[in-house]
Amino acid sequence: MSKTSHPYAVRLGIIRPWKSRWFNMREYPKLLKEDMLLRGFLEKRLKGMLVDSVDIERSPAVLNIIIKTARPGLLIGRGGEGIEKLKGEITVFLVKKGSGFLKKDIKEAKPPTLKLTVEEVKVPEEHAKVMVEQIAADLEKRMLFRRVMKQNISKISGSKEVRGVKIALSGRLDGAEMARYEWLKEGQIPLQTLRADVDFARGRAHLPYGDLGIKVWIYKGEVFSKK
């Protein structure tokens, strides 16, 4: 039987960078766990802000978290209030769960110097993770799944950089008794070509009759070396 490879992971080091950029042989397991916990926390905390990705960079004394979002104003807040509040929440979370989880008292722990960088996603339709959140929001408003798929396919295809798009939904679609898998595709999605710029993301829509799985593939042409 054939096996499906992750469209992002299989292109790491070819056309895709790592989302965690640091090196530490001694503390590797601890820092890796901290990155995973931090991403899980931010995914829940920033739900609805159309976040595309969370990149983490570390140096011996600084932890830099780069958040790419289609709604930077909503995240930053008036006069930077939102970003300062988020920074405080992340610091407490890291002390409890990550950097200082061996220490019982938060006041005794010394969290790393935290830096938050917010980058704007200028064309949300070209980013799979943003579109997954948008589709989930539409489904949670009880819109018909076929209408949601067609509307978002049309929206994504309207971008001049997009060569192909595929949206797949699974679960009890429209509240049906039996779960099923439905997909809609426009253009081409060359998953076997490593130089093909295929953005992929998946997520869930939470509904009273159960969760619906969402997958989005967006193809934006081939990436060639500048040499």
SULURCOR-V266807 format. One record per backbone hydrogen bond with DSSP energy under -1.0 kcal/mol. NH is the residue of the N-H (numbers start at 0). CO is the residue of the C=O. If there is no record, write none. Layout:
BEGIN
((NH/CO) (NH/CO))
END
This chain:
BEGIN
((9/5) (10/7) (11/8) (12/15) (13/10) (14/10) (15/10) (20/55) (30/26) (31/27) (32/28) (33/29) (34/30) (35/31) (36/32) (37/33) (38/34) (39/35) (40/36) (41/37) (42/38) (43/39) (44/40) (45/41) (46/43) (48/45) (51/67) (52/67) (54/65) (55/18) (56/63) (57/20) (58/61) (62/112) (63/56) (64/114) (65/54) (66/116) (67/52) (68/118) (69/49) (74/70) (75/71) (76/72) (79/76) (80/77) (81/75) (82/75) (83/79) (84/80) (85/81) (86/82) (87/83) (88/84) (89/85) (90/86) (91/87) (92/88) (93/89) (94/90) (95/91) (96/92) (97/93) (99/93) (100/97) (102/99) (112/60) (114/62) (116/64) (118/66) (120/68) (125/122) (126/123) (130/126) (131/127) (132/128) (133/129) (134/130) (135/131) (136/132) (137/133) (138/134) (139/135) (141/138) (142/137) (147/143) (148/144) (149/145) (150/146) (151/147) (152/148) (153/149) (154/150) (155/151) (156/152) (157/153) (158/155) (162/218) (163/218) (164/185) (165/216) (166/183) (167/214) (168/181) (169/212) (170/179) (172/170) (174/171) (175/172) (179/170) (181/168) (183/166) (185/164) (190/188) (195/192) (196/220) (197/195) (198/217) (200/215) (202/213) (204/211) (209/206) (211/204) (212/169) (213/202) (214/167) (215/200) (216/165) (217/198) (218/163) (219/196) (222/194))
END
